[in-house]
C-alpha cells in the first residue's frame, strides 16, 4: 500500500529514517475491501505491520519517523484516466517531465494521456515518442491514448492496430465528439478487433454551439446561451446502441 497522506505533519526525524510510522490513519485497499483506521509500520519500503496499535513496538526506535494520520487516508497509488501532458507541440503549457513529476507528487502511479497534442497522437510514431520520453523521466507510468480519427477530424479512422502495438491503451478524439454515426460505428467495430476501449467525448455540437454555461435557471436569468444536458445524453444513448 502506497501513496501520500495529504497535508500530513511529522515530528523532527532523521533525513532517511529506517522506519516510517503512520499513526491512526484510515488505510483503504479496494482490492481486498480493507477500510479501517490503523497504525502502519514501513521498513525498507515494505509494510511490516498494519493494525490497531501496530506501531507501539516500533515507536521506541530513534530512527523512526512518525506521521499523524488522523483525519487522513492512506491508499494505493491512484490512476488518472484523463490527463493532458501537452507534449509534443505545446510544451509551454506542460511537458511529459513536469506532468509525470506532478503526478508522482500527487500519488498517481499511472497516467492515461489524451491524444490532442500537436501533432495529434494518431500514428505509431507519436505514441512511441511519448513512451520514449516517459521512460527517460521514469517514475509514474505513462499510458498513451491514441486518436479515433486522423487529426481528430471525425472522418478517416486511425490505424488502431498500429497504435496498440506501439503502446496505446485506448482511443479517443478527446475534446471533439465523433458526430458521424457511421464513422463511430466503424470505430467501435474496428477497436473491438484489438480489444481497445473507445472513449467518446459526449457532446452533440448542434445543441452546444455557442453555449457558454450549463442550461438552466441561471442561464435564463442572465440571458446567456446554455448547454443542455441532453446534448450529452443523446450521444451516449446513440453510442450504446451502436456498440
C-alpha angles and dihedrals in degrees: 000000000000143000136102126288100228114236094358117164123210137192119252110282146155118301092245108023119198091215128042117193128191111196122205095347124157103243116199127185112175092190092065100023091243113158117158143125105252147141117262123200119197124188124177091352092305129109105242100173136013127177146074107317092001092134097061098092092046097049091080092067114103089209094058120113112209122205121191105227097181108142092004135104131231111202141160114273116287130244119221108208095186119040135148116211094167096214123156106045107001103057091142086073099040139328134204094260096052092039096052092045091051090048092052091049089054094050099259115141096176130039124187108208123211120231102235094110126124105284096028114246093250099124139058091247095061092046091051091047091054093048092048091053091047092053089052090054096043126189115074112046118241120216112192120217112207127214122265093218133026110273088356087274096135094239123086118031121239123242093266094180090057091047091051093047089051091054108272112147099197143351130245140156087215113196092018124073118225093236098177107089093203092053091048092049091053091045092055092048093046095047091050089064088065098035089242121155115236115218113200127201096225106215130121100214092203089064098041101043109130094003116146102178145005113300112247146089094320095049089050092049092049094044092235127142109257135213107234120220090229089068087075097035093057094055093045092050092047094050093047088056092046092051 
